[in-house]
Amino acid sequence: MGNKDLDYYLNLNWTLIEGTDTDFDGNPYHYIEIKEIPSFVFCAKTIEKARENYKNQLKLTLTVMLEDGEHITEPGEVDEEPDWENICP
């Protein structure tokens, strides 16, 4: 199983966080964040467009992370962090 490549990462079951916000002019827009990649956010006018197009940005983000040798947290890996809410009363 050689190096994990871009295709490998693109096909992982990322934890998508979808939401709606308003821009400076008060116009609503939709965004998609990825829990495992805190630096990632993709915005579009509709949620359909966001879902359709976020993968292009994900591809760019992952490409840069791979080139820089950054650690890419895979889905499922995040859960190994302590659950602070339950640890701290």
DSSP file (Angstrom, degrees, kcal/mol; ACC not computed):
  #  RESIDUE AA STRUCTURE BP1 BP2  ACC     N-H-->O    O-->H-N    N-H-->O    O-->H-N    TCO  KAPPA ALPHA  PHI   PSI    X-CA   Y-CA   Z-CA
    1    1 A M              0   0    0      0, 0.0     3,-0.1     0, 0.0     0, 0.0   0.000 360.0 360.0 360.0  87.9    0.0    0.0    0.0
    2    2 A G        -     0   0    0      1,-0.2     2,-0.0     2,-0.0     3,-0.0   0.499 360.0 -31.7 -59.8-150.9    2.3    2.8   -1.2
    3    3 A N        -     0   0    0      1,-0.1     2,-0.6     0, 0.0    -1,-0.2  -0.345  66.4-109.7 -67.7 147.8    1.8    6.5   -0.4
    4    4 A K        -     0   0    0     -3,-0.1     2,-0.1     4,-0.1    -1,-0.1  -0.701  45.4-161.5 -78.1 123.2   -1.6    7.8    0.1
    5    5 A D     >  -     0   0    0     -2,-0.6     4,-2.0     1,-0.0     5,-0.2  -0.372  33.7 -87.5-103.0-178.0   -2.3   10.0   -2.9
    6    6 A L  H  > S+     0   0    0      1,-0.2     4,-2.9     2,-0.2     5,-0.2   0.889 124.9  53.2 -55.7 -45.1   -4.7   12.7   -3.8
    7    7 A D  H  > S+     0   0    0      1,-0.2     4,-1.6     2,-0.2    -1,-0.2   0.897 106.1  54.5 -60.2 -40.1   -7.4   10.3   -5.0
    8    8 A Y  H  4 S+     0   0    0      1,-0.2     3,-0.3    -3,-0.2    -1,-0.2   0.953 113.4  41.2 -56.7 -50.7   -7.2    8.4   -1.8
    9    9 A Y  H >< S+     0   0    0     -4,-2.0     3,-1.4     1,-0.2    -2,-0.2   0.879 110.0  57.5 -68.2 -37.9   -7.8   11.5    0.3
   10   10 A L  H 3< S+     0   0    0     -4,-2.9    -1,-0.2     1,-0.3    -2,-0.2   0.817 107.0  50.1 -62.5 -28.6  -10.5   12.9   -2.1
   11   11 A N  T 3< S+     0   0    0     -4,-1.6    -1,-0.3    -3,-0.3    -2,-0.2   0.387  83.7 114.5 -95.2   5.0  -12.6    9.7   -1.6
   12   12 A L  S <  S-     0   0    0     -3,-1.4     2,-1.7    -4,-0.2    -3,-0.0  -0.342  80.5-107.5 -70.0 158.6  -12.5    9.7    2.2
   13   13 A N        -     0   0    0     62,-0.1    -1,-0.1     2,-0.0    -2,-0.1  -0.568  46.7-165.3 -88.2  75.7  -15.8   10.1    4.0
   14   14 A W        -     0   0    0     -2,-1.7     2,-1.0    -4,-0.2    60,-0.1  -0.219  25.1-114.5 -63.1 149.7  -15.1   13.7    5.3
   15   15 A T        -     0   0    0      2,-0.0    20,-2.6     0, 0.0     2,-0.3  -0.761  37.1-157.2 -87.3 101.8  -17.2   15.1    8.0
   16   16 A L  E     -A   34   0A   0     -2,-1.0     2,-0.6    18,-0.2    18,-0.2  -0.622   9.7-160.6 -85.0 136.9  -19.0   18.0    6.2
   17   17 A I  E     -A   33   0A   0     16,-3.1    16,-2.8    -2,-0.3     2,-0.4  -0.960  14.3-168.3-115.5 112.0  -20.3   20.9    8.3
   18   18 A E  E     +A   32   0A   0     -2,-0.6     2,-0.3    14,-0.2    14,-0.2  -0.791  16.1 151.1-104.1 143.6  -22.9   22.8    6.3
   19   19 A G  E     -A   31   0A   0     12,-2.2    12,-2.8    -2,-0.4     2,-0.4  -0.968  35.5-123.0-158.6 174.7  -24.3   26.1    7.2
   20   20 A T  E     +A   30   0A   0     -2,-0.3     2,-0.3    10,-0.2    10,-0.2  -0.961  30.5 160.6-126.2 143.3  -25.8   29.4    6.2
   21   21 A D  E     -A   29   0A   0      8,-2.6     8,-3.0    -2,-0.4     2,-0.4  -0.877  33.4-112.1-146.2 177.9  -24.6   32.9    6.9
   22   22 A T  E     -A   28   0A   0     -2,-0.3     2,-0.0     6,-0.3    -2,-0.0  -0.942  23.9-132.6-120.3 145.9  -25.0   36.4    5.5
   23   23 A D    >   -     0   0    0      4,-2.6     3,-2.4    -2,-0.4    -1,-0.0  -0.145  44.9 -80.2 -82.7-175.5  -22.4   38.5    3.7
   24   24 A F  T 3  S+     0   0    0      1,-0.3    -1,-0.1     2,-0.1    -2,-0.0   0.769 132.5  51.9 -59.9 -25.9  -21.6   42.1    4.5
   25   25 A D  T 3  S-     0   0    0      2,-0.1    -1,-0.3     3,-0.0    -2,-0.0   0.400 120.9-107.0 -91.2   3.4  -24.6   43.2    2.4
   26   26 A G  S <  S+     0   0    0     -3,-2.4    -2,-0.1     1,-0.3     0, 0.0   0.608  72.2 143.2  83.6  10.5  -26.9   40.9    4.3
   27   27 A N        -     0   0    0      1,-0.1    -4,-2.6    -5,-0.0    -1,-0.3  -0.711  51.6-119.5 -86.0 133.8  -27.3   38.4    1.4
   28   28 A P  E     +A   22   0A   0      0, 0.0     2,-0.3     0, 0.0    -6,-0.3  -0.410  35.6 175.3 -70.9 145.9  -27.5   34.8    2.5
   29   29 A Y  E     -A   21   0A   0     -8,-3.0    -8,-2.6    -2,-0.1     2,-0.4  -0.962  23.5-126.8-142.3 162.3  -24.8   32.3    1.4
   30   30 A H  E     -AB  20  44A   0     14,-3.2    14,-2.5    -2,-0.3     2,-0.3  -0.846  22.8-167.5-111.1 145.4  -24.1   28.7    2.2
   31   31 A Y  E     -AB  19  43A   0    -12,-2.8   -12,-2.2    -2,-0.4     2,-0.4  -0.942  12.5-154.1-131.9 156.7  -20.8   27.3    3.3
   32   32 A I  E     -AB  18  42A   0     10,-2.5    10,-2.2    -2,-0.3     2,-0.3  -0.996  15.2-178.4-126.9 126.2  -19.3   23.9    3.7
   33   33 A E  E     -AB  17  41A   0    -16,-2.8   -16,-3.1    -2,-0.4     2,-0.5  -0.803  21.5-134.6-114.1 162.4  -16.5   23.3    6.2
   34   34 A I  E >   -AB  16  37A   0      6,-0.7     3,-1.3     3,-0.6     6,-0.3  -0.974   6.0-148.5-122.0 118.9  -14.7   20.0    6.8
   35   35 A K  T 3  S+     0   0    0    -20,-2.6    -1,-0.1    -2,-0.5   -19,-0.1   0.858  98.2  49.8 -52.3 -41.5  -14.3   19.0   10.5
   36   36 A E  T 3  S+     0   0    0    -21,-0.2    37,-0.4     1,-0.2    -1,-0.3   0.690 111.5  49.6 -76.5 -17.9  -11.0   17.3    9.8
   37   37 A I  E X   -B   34   0A   0     -3,-1.3     3,-2.5     1,-0.1    -3,-0.6  -0.778  66.3-176.0-123.0  86.4   -9.4   20.2    7.9
   38   38 A P  E 3  S+     0   0A   0      0, 0.0    -1,-0.1     0, 0.0    -2,-0.1   0.754  81.5  58.6 -56.6 -26.6  -10.0   23.3   10.0
   39   39 A S  E 3  S+     0   0A   0     -6,-0.0     2,-0.4    22,-0.0    -2,-0.0   0.602  88.1  98.3 -79.3  -8.6   -8.5   25.6    7.4
   40   40 A F  E <   +     0   0A   0     -3,-2.5    -6,-0.7    -6,-0.3     2,-0.3  -0.650  38.2 149.3 -89.6 130.1  -11.1   24.5    4.8
   41   41 A V  E     -B   33   0A   0     -2,-0.4     2,-0.4    -8,-0.2    -8,-0.2  -0.936  19.0-169.6-152.2 138.0  -14.2   26.5    4.0
   42   42 A F  E     -B   32   0A   0    -10,-2.2   -10,-2.5    -2,-0.3     2,-0.4  -0.994   8.0-164.0-129.1 131.3  -16.1   26.8    0.7
   43   43 A C  E     +B   31   0A   0     -2,-0.4     2,-0.3   -12,-0.2   -12,-0.2  -0.880  14.0 161.4-117.8 147.2  -18.9   29.3    0.1
   44   44 A A  E     -B   30   0A   0    -14,-2.5   -14,-3.2    -2,-0.4     6,-0.1  -0.968  47.8-109.7-153.8 165.0  -21.6   29.5   -2.6
   45   45 A K  S    S+     0   0    0     -2,-0.3     2,-0.3   -16,-0.2    -1,-0.1   0.838 103.3  28.7 -69.9 -32.5  -24.9   31.2   -3.1
   46   46 A T  S  > S-     0   0    0    -16,-0.1     4,-2.2     1,-0.1     5,-0.1  -0.911  77.3-124.2-127.2 156.8  -26.9   27.9   -2.8
   47   47 A I  H  > S+     0   0    0     -2,-0.3     4,-2.8     1,-0.2     5,-0.2   0.845 113.0  57.8 -66.6 -32.0  -26.3   24.7   -0.9
   48   48 A E  H  > S+     0   0    0      2,-0.2     4,-2.3     1,-0.2    -1,-0.2   0.943 108.3  45.1 -61.8 -46.6  -26.6   22.8   -4.1
   49   49 A K  H  > S+     0   0    0      2,-0.2     4,-2.4     1,-0.2    -2,-0.2   0.899 112.1  52.5 -62.9 -40.4  -23.8   24.8   -5.7
   50   50 A A  H  X S+     0   0    0     -4,-2.2     4,-2.0     1,-0.2    -2,-0.2   0.940 111.9  44.8 -61.4 -46.5  -21.7   24.4   -2.6
   51   51 A R  H  < S+     0   0    0     -4,-2.8     4,-0.3     1,-0.2    -1,-0.2   0.860 115.1  49.7 -65.5 -35.0  -22.1   20.6   -2.6
   52   52 A E  H  < S+     0   0    0     -4,-2.3    -1,-0.2    -5,-0.2    -2,-0.2   0.874 122.8  28.3 -69.1 -38.4  -21.4   20.5   -6.3
   53   53 A N  H >X S+     0   0    0     -4,-2.4     3,-1.1    -5,-0.2     4,-0.9   0.546  90.1  88.9-109.4  -9.3  -18.3   22.6   -6.2
   54   54 A Y  H 3X S+     0   0    0     -4,-2.0     4,-2.5     1,-0.2     5,-0.2   0.813  80.8  68.0 -63.7 -26.4  -16.5   22.2   -2.8
   55   55 A K  H 3> S+     0   0    0     -4,-0.3     4,-2.6     1,-0.2    -1,-0.2   0.829  93.3  58.1 -63.5 -31.0  -14.6   19.2   -4.1
   56   56 A N  H <> S+     0   0    0     -3,-1.1     4,-1.8     2,-0.2    -1,-0.2   0.934 111.0  41.8 -62.3 -43.8  -12.6   21.4   -6.5
   57   57 A Q  H  X S+     0   0    0     -4,-0.9     4,-2.9     2,-0.2    -2,-0.2   0.881 112.0  54.8 -70.1 -37.0  -11.4   23.5   -3.5
   58   58 A L  H  X S+     0   0    0     -4,-2.5     4,-3.0     1,-0.2     5,-0.2   0.908 106.6  52.7 -60.1 -40.8  -10.8   20.4   -1.4
   59   59 A K  H  X S+     0   0    0     -4,-2.6     4,-2.4     2,-0.2    -1,-0.2   0.927 111.3  45.4 -60.7 -45.9   -8.6   19.0   -4.2
   60   60 A L  H  X S+     0   0    0     -4,-1.8     4,-2.3     2,-0.2    -2,-0.2   0.929 113.5  49.4 -63.0 -45.8   -6.5   22.3   -4.2
   61   61 A T  H  X S+     0   0    0     -4,-2.9     4,-2.4     1,-0.2    -2,-0.2   0.933 113.9  45.2 -59.5 -47.4   -6.3   22.3   -0.4
   62   62 A L  H  X S+     0   0    0     -4,-3.0     4,-2.8     2,-0.2     5,-0.2   0.878 109.9  55.4 -65.6 -37.7   -5.2   18.6   -0.2
   63   63 A T  H  X S+     0   0    0     -4,-2.4     4,-2.5    -5,-0.2    -1,-0.2   0.935 110.7  44.7 -59.7 -46.7   -2.7   19.1   -3.0
   64   64 A V  H  X S+     0   0    0     -4,-2.3     4,-2.4     2,-0.2     6,-0.2   0.918 113.4  50.5 -63.7 -44.1   -1.1   22.0   -1.1
   65   65 A M  H  <>S+     0   0    0     -4,-2.4     5,-2.5     1,-0.2     4,-0.5   0.901 112.2  47.2 -61.8 -40.9   -1.1   20.0    2.1
   66   66 A L  H ><5S+     0   0    0     -4,-2.8     3,-0.8     3,-0.2    -1,-0.2   0.914 112.3  49.5 -66.3 -42.7    0.5   17.0    0.4
   67   67 A E  H 3<5S+     0   0    0     -4,-2.5    -2,-0.2     1,-0.2    -1,-0.2   0.874 112.8  47.2 -63.9 -36.7    3.1   19.2   -1.3
   68   68 A D  T 3<5S-     0   0    0     -4,-2.4    -1,-0.2    -5,-0.2    -2,-0.2   0.525 111.3-122.4 -82.4  -5.1    4.0   20.8    2.1
   69   69 A G  T < 5 +     0   0    0     -3,-0.8    -3,-0.2    -4,-0.5    -4,-0.1   0.757  53.1 164.5  69.8  23.5    4.1   17.4    3.8
   70   70 A E      < -     0   0    0     -5,-2.5     2,-0.4    -6,-0.2    -1,-0.2  -0.401  45.5-104.6 -71.2 150.1    1.4   18.5    6.3
   71   71 A H        -     0   0    0     -2,-0.1     2,-0.7     1,-0.0    -1,-0.1  -0.642  31.8-150.8 -74.4 126.9   -0.3   15.9    8.3
   72   72 A I        -     0   0    0     -2,-0.4     2,-0.5   -35,-0.0   -35,-0.1  -0.894  10.1-139.2-102.0 115.5   -3.8   15.3    6.9
   73   73 A T        -     0   0    0     -2,-0.7     3,-0.1   -37,-0.4   -37,-0.0  -0.602  20.1-145.0 -74.4 123.9   -6.2   14.2    9.6
   74   74 A E    >>  -     0   0    0     -2,-0.5     3,-2.3     1,-0.1     4,-0.8  -0.579  29.1 -87.2 -90.0 153.6   -8.4   11.4    8.3
   75   75 A P  T 34 S+     0   0    0      0, 0.0    -1,-0.1     0, 0.0   -62,-0.1  -0.326 119.3  27.7 -55.5 135.3  -12.0   11.0    9.2
   76   76 A G  T 34 S+     0   0    0     -3,-0.1     3,-0.2     0, 0.0     4,-0.2  -0.030 102.8  83.4 100.2 -31.4  -12.2    8.8   12.3
   77   77 A E  T X4 S+     0   0    0     -3,-2.3     3,-1.7     1,-0.2     4,-0.2   0.853  81.6  62.8 -71.0 -35.1   -8.7    9.9   13.4
   78   78 A V  G >< S+     0   0    0     -4,-0.8     3,-2.0     1,-0.3    -1,-0.2   0.826  89.9  68.2 -59.8 -33.8  -10.2   13.0   15.0
   79   79 A D  G 3  S+     0   0    0      1,-0.3    -1,-0.3    -3,-0.2    -2,-0.2   0.639  83.5  72.6 -66.8 -12.4  -12.3   10.9   17.5
   80   80 A E  G <  S+     0   0    0     -3,-1.7    -1,-0.3    -4,-0.2    -2,-0.2   0.661  75.8  99.5 -77.3 -13.1   -9.1    9.8   19.2
   81   81 A E  S <  S-     0   0    0     -3,-2.0    -3,-0.0    -4,-0.2     0, 0.0  -0.395  92.9 -90.9 -66.4 149.4   -8.8   13.3   20.8
   82   82 A P        -     0   0    0      0, 0.0     2,-1.5     0, 0.0     3,-0.1  -0.318  33.0-121.1 -59.8 145.7  -10.0   13.5   24.3
   83   83 A D    >>  -     0   0    0      1,-0.2     4,-1.7    -3,-0.1     3,-1.2  -0.692  33.3-174.3 -87.8  86.9  -13.7   14.4   24.6
   84   84 A W  H 3> S+     0   0    0     -2,-1.5     4,-3.1     1,-0.3    -1,-0.2   0.822  75.2  62.1 -57.4 -35.2  -13.0   17.6   26.7
   85   85 A E  H 34 S+     0   0    0      1,-0.2    -1,-0.3     2,-0.2    -2,-0.1   0.869 111.3  38.7 -61.5 -34.7  -16.7   18.3   27.2
   86   86 A N  H <4 S+     0   0    0     -3,-1.2    -1,-0.2     1,-0.1    -2,-0.2   0.758 117.1  50.3 -86.0 -25.0  -17.1   15.0   29.1
   87   87 A I  H  < S+     0   0    0     -4,-1.7    -2,-0.2     1,-0.2    -3,-0.2   0.923 106.5  56.7 -77.4 -45.1  -13.8   15.2   30.9
   88   88 A C     <        0   0    0     -4,-3.1    -1,-0.2    -5,-0.2     0, 0.0  -0.782 360.0 360.0 -91.0 115.5  -14.2   18.7   32.2
   89   89 A P              0   0    0      0, 0.0    -1,-0.1     0, 0.0    -4,-0.1   0.517 360.0 360.0 -66.9 360.0  -17.3   19.0   34.3
